[in-house]
Amino acid sequence: MDGESRFWGLFAPNRRGARFRGSSRPQVATRDSLLRMDIDWVREFCLSLPHTTEKIQWEDDLVFKVGEKMYAVVALDPGDHWISFKSSAEEFAELVDRPGVIPAPYLARAQWVALETEGALSRDEIRRLLADAHSLIFAKLPKRTQLALSGSERLRPTRVRRKAAHKRSSRSVRKGK
């Protein structure tokens, strides 16, 4: 074994997950792994809401949508805010008065708020607000889309226009005489 491959072999993880051979220290959680853990519970909760889809947009944001309309955005990279979501007009005014909650950049005019950190609100309150955001967006979807998402195949009773077809054919018969 040459010196270079032996050197790189020292950095391979061993059976215990330690990065250096012979090290019994457990791996230390990095900032990225901690951020991922913070996002995981939000992701699980949002995906448990009916008809929710997720998509990575704008390179570093995880967007949760219902009927192709977004209701929450989680930043994958650390930045100015941790999560943004839709709120009602009444809750928007109440929330932005709290420390750690700001009007969401670019979306404040649509009553979106952004949390600067996960600790700005309790997890239970964030869950409630995310469920409310989902409900607000679902209610604004066209009725046809709501019914399609709900699994209702029959949107509206279809009428058969037999009388109109009959009148046309009887008129054409009369004209032909």
Buried (B, 14 or more C-beta within 10 A) or exposed (E): EEEEEEEEEEEEEEEEEBEEEEEEEEEEEEEEEEBEEBBEEBBEBBEEBEBBEBEEEEEEBBBBBBBEEBBBBBBBEEEEBBBBBBBBEEBBEEBBEEEBBBBBEEBBEEBBBBBBEBEBBEEEEBBEBBBBBBBBBBEBBEEEBBBBBEEEEEEEEEEEEEEEEEEEEEEEEEEEE
